[in-house]
Amino acid sequence: MTTPVAFGRRHALPVVTAFLATYPDIDVRMMMSDRNTHLLDEHIDLAVRIGRLPDSSLRATQVGTVSQVICGSARYFARHGVPQTLHDLTRLSCITFDSLSPTSSWLFADTDGKEQAVTVRSRLAVSTAEAAVDAAISGLGVTRVLSYQAMEAVKEGKLQVVLAAFQSNPVPVSLLYAYHDPLPLKIRSFLDFAVPRLREHAAMGGWDF
């Protein structure tokens, strides 16, 4: 199976280890990557996907949702002020995560559902969410990541979420797998085990604010 790096380590891995303890005859190869892999071409049974899914022959089971959040450190906001409007972002130093959104602008949806692009100054562009979060904690600027990627730092008081009223609509977290009739027993067993546990974790606020 494959999962995004941060989600896999924090949320999928505990479920996988519990599954292996329950099913000693099943082995798992778990690949953590922020690259969307092609399940059929790369012989992958299951994938955790975050975001809207294109129509395909693959099956998806939704287990929760996450949101994009804008956050920065208290130290940075003490120096530069807490943004109150989207326009305020244009005067702040931004840390962009190029796997999530373009480095020159951030897209938001207004109350009518229309997209609004806000031009930002990317002082630092990184390729992983962990690096974006770490740079924001250091006081370099504000970043925009998925809620679960910043949750630990927010809970520890290292980052604070701003402009929450402008958060985009939540996006689904799904388990994606190829259709078979019937499903192989190992896949059916994992879905039966993992789906309720992931949904319970999501319902308890484990991924989103």
C-alpha positions as CSV (number, residue, x, y, z in Angstrom):
1,M,0.0,0.0,0.0
2,T,1.0,3.6,-0.4
3,T,0.3,6.7,1.7
4,P,1.3,10.4,1.8
5,V,4.4,10.7,4.0
6,A,3.0,12.6,7.0
7,F,-0.4,11.0,7.0
8,G,1.2,7.6,6.7
9,R,3.5,8.0,9.7
10,R,1.0,9.7,12.0
11,H,-2.3,8.0,11.1
12,A,-2.0,5.0,8.8
13,L,1.0,3.3,10.3
14,P,-0.7,2.7,13.8
15,V,-3.6,1.1,12.0
16,V,-1.3,-1.0,9.8
17,T,0.7,-2.3,12.8
18,A,-2.5,-3.1,14.7
19,F,-3.8,-5.0,11.6
20,L,-0.5,-7.0,11.4
21,A,-0.8,-8.0,15.0
22,T,-4.3,-9.2,14.4
23,Y,-3.5,-11.0,11.1
24,P,-0.1,-12.7,11.6
25,D,-0.4,-14.5,8.2
26,I,-0.6,-11.3,6.2
27,D,2.5,-9.1,5.4
28,V,2.3,-5.5,4.3
29,R,4.7,-3.4,2.1
30,M,4.0,0.2,3.0
31,M,5.4,2.9,0.8
32,M,5.2,6.5,2.0
33,S,5.4,9.1,-0.8
34,D,3.7,12.4,-1.6
35,R,3.7,11.4,-5.3
36,N,0.5,9.9,-6.6
37,T,1.4,6.4,-7.8
38,H,-0.4,4.4,-10.4
39,L,-1.9,1.4,-8.6
40,L,-2.1,-1.0,-11.5
41,D,1.2,-0.1,-13.2
42,E,3.1,-0.3,-9.9
43,H,1.3,-3.4,-8.6
44,I,-0.1,-1.6,-5.5
45,D,-3.2,-3.0,-3.8
46,L,-4.3,0.0,-1.8
47,A,-3.6,3.7,-1.6
48,V,-4.5,6.5,0.8
49,R,-5.5,9.5,-1.4
50,I,-6.2,13.0,-0.2
51,G,-8.3,15.2,-2.4
52,R,-11.0,14.9,-5.1
53,L,-10.7,11.7,-7.1
54,P,-11.0,11.6,-10.9
55,D,-13.4,9.2,-12.4
56,S,-11.7,5.9,-13.0
57,S,-12.1,2.1,-12.8
58,L,-10.7,2.2,-9.2
59,R,-12.9,2.0,-6.2
60,A,-12.7,4.5,-3.3
61,T,-13.9,4.3,0.3
62,Q,-14.0,7.6,2.1
63,V,-12.7,7.6,5.7
64,G,-12.7,11.3,6.5
65,T,-11.8,14.8,5.4
66,V,-9.1,17.4,5.9
67,S,-8.8,21.1,5.2
68,Q,-6.1,23.5,4.1
69,V,-5.0,25.9,6.8
70,I,-2.8,28.9,7.0
71,C,-0.6,29.2,10.0
72,G,2.4,30.9,11.4
73,S,4.3,31.3,14.7
74,A,3.3,33.8,17.4
75,R,6.8,35.3,17.1
76,Y,6.2,36.1,13.4
77,F,2.8,37.6,14.0
78,A,4.1,39.7,16.8
79,R,6.5,41.3,14.4
80,H,4.3,41.5,11.3
81,G,0.7,41.5,12.6
82,V,-2.0,38.8,12.4
83,P,-3.6,38.8,8.9
84,Q,-7.3,39.7,9.0
85,T,-8.1,39.5,5.2
86,L,-6.8,37.5,2.3
87,H,-5.2,40.7,0.9
88,D,-3.1,40.9,4.1
89,L,-1.2,37.8,2.8
90,T,0.3,39.8,0.0
91,R,2.5,41.7,2.5
92,L,3.6,38.7,4.4
93,S,6.5,36.3,3.8
94,C,5.1,33.0,2.7
95,I,6.5,29.4,2.8
96,T,5.0,27.5,-0.1
97,F,4.7,23.7,-0.4
98,D,4.9,23.0,-4.1
99,S,3.0,19.7,-4.0
100,L,-0.1,21.4,-2.6
101,S,-0.4,24.7,-4.5
102,P,1.5,27.0,-6.9
103,T,4.3,28.9,-5.4
104,S,3.2,32.3,-6.7
105,S,-0.5,32.3,-5.6
106,W,-2.9,30.6,-3.3
107,L,-6.5,29.8,-4.4
108,F,-9.5,30.3,-2.2
109,A,-13.2,29.9,-2.7
110,D,-15.5,32.8,-2.0
111,T,-19.0,32.4,-0.6
112,D,-20.4,31.9,-4.1
113,G,-18.0,29.1,-4.7
114,K,-15.9,31.1,-7.2
115,E,-12.1,30.8,-7.0
116,Q,-10.1,33.7,-5.9
117,A,-6.3,33.7,-6.4
118,V,-4.2,35.6,-4.0
119,T,-0.6,36.5,-5.1
120,V,1.9,35.7,-2.4
121,R,5.6,36.2,-2.0
122,S,7.2,32.8,-1.6
123,R,10.3,33.5,0.4
124,L,10.9,29.7,0.6
125,A,9.5,27.0,-1.6
126,V,9.9,23.4,-0.3
127,S,8.9,20.0,-1.5
128,T,7.5,18.5,1.8
129,A,4.9,19.7,4.3
130,E,7.2,18.9,7.2
131,A,9.8,21.4,5.9
132,A,7.1,24.0,5.4
133,V,5.8,23.5,9.0
134,D,9.4,23.6,10.4
135,A,10.1,26.8,8.5
136,A,6.9,28.4,9.8
137,I,7.8,27.4,13.4
138,S,11.2,29.0,13.0
139,G,9.4,32.4,12.4
140,L,10.3,32.8,8.7
141,G,6.7,33.4,7.6
142,V,3.3,31.8,7.1
143,T,2.5,28.6,5.3
144,R,-0.5,26.8,3.9
145,V,-0.7,23.1,4.5
146,L,-3.3,20.4,5.2
147,S,-4.8,20.4,8.7
148,Y,-3.3,17.1,9.8
149,Q,0.2,18.3,8.7
150,A,0.1,21.2,11.1
151,M,-2.0,19.8,13.8
152,E,0.8,18.6,16.1
153,A,2.5,22.0,16.0
154,V,-0.8,23.8,16.6
155,K,-1.6,21.7,19.6
156,E,1.8,22.3,21.0
157,G,1.4,26.1,20.6
158,K,4.3,26.3,18.1
159,L,1.9,27.5,15.3
160,Q,-1.4,29.3,15.3
161,V,-4.1,29.1,12.6
162,V,-5.2,32.3,11.0
163,L,-7.9,33.3,8.4
164,A,-9.9,30.3,9.4
165,A,-13.0,31.9,7.9
166,F,-11.4,31.6,4.5
167,Q,-10.5,28.0,4.7
168,S,-11.3,26.0,1.6
169,N,-14.0,23.3,1.8
170,P,-12.7,20.0,3.3
171,V,-11.4,17.5,0.9
172,P,-11.9,13.7,1.2
173,V,-9.4,11.2,2.5
174,S,-10.1,7.9,0.8
175,L,-8.8,4.4,0.5
176,L,-8.3,3.6,-3.2
177,Y,-8.1,0.1,-4.6
178,A,-8.7,-1.8,-7.9
179,Y,-12.0,-3.4,-8.4
180,H,-12.1,-7.2,-8.2
181,D,-15.1,-9.5,-7.8
182,P,-14.6,-10.9,-5.3
183,L,-11.9,-8.7,-3.6
184,P,-8.8,-10.7,-2.6
185,L,-9.2,-11.8,1.0
186,K,-6.2,-9.7,2.2
187,I,-7.7,-6.5,0.8
188,R,-11.1,-7.2,2.1
189,S,-9.7,-8.0,5.6
190,F,-7.7,-4.8,5.6
191,L,-10.6,-2.6,4.5
192,D,-12.9,-4.2,7.2
193,F,-10.2,-3.6,9.8
194,A,-9.0,-0.1,8.8
195,V,-12.0,1.7,7.6
196,P,-13.9,1.9,10.9
197,R,-10.8,2.7,12.8
198,L,-9.8,5.5,10.5
199,R,-13.3,6.9,10.5
200,E,-13.5,6.9,14.2
201,H,-10.1,8.7,14.4
202,A,-11.4,11.3,11.9
203,A,-14.6,11.8,13.8
204,M,-12.7,12.5,17.0
205,G,-10.9,15.4,15.3
206,G,-7.7,13.5,14.7
207,W,-7.0,15.1,11.3
208,D,-8.9,18.4,11.2
209,F,-9.5,21.4,13.4
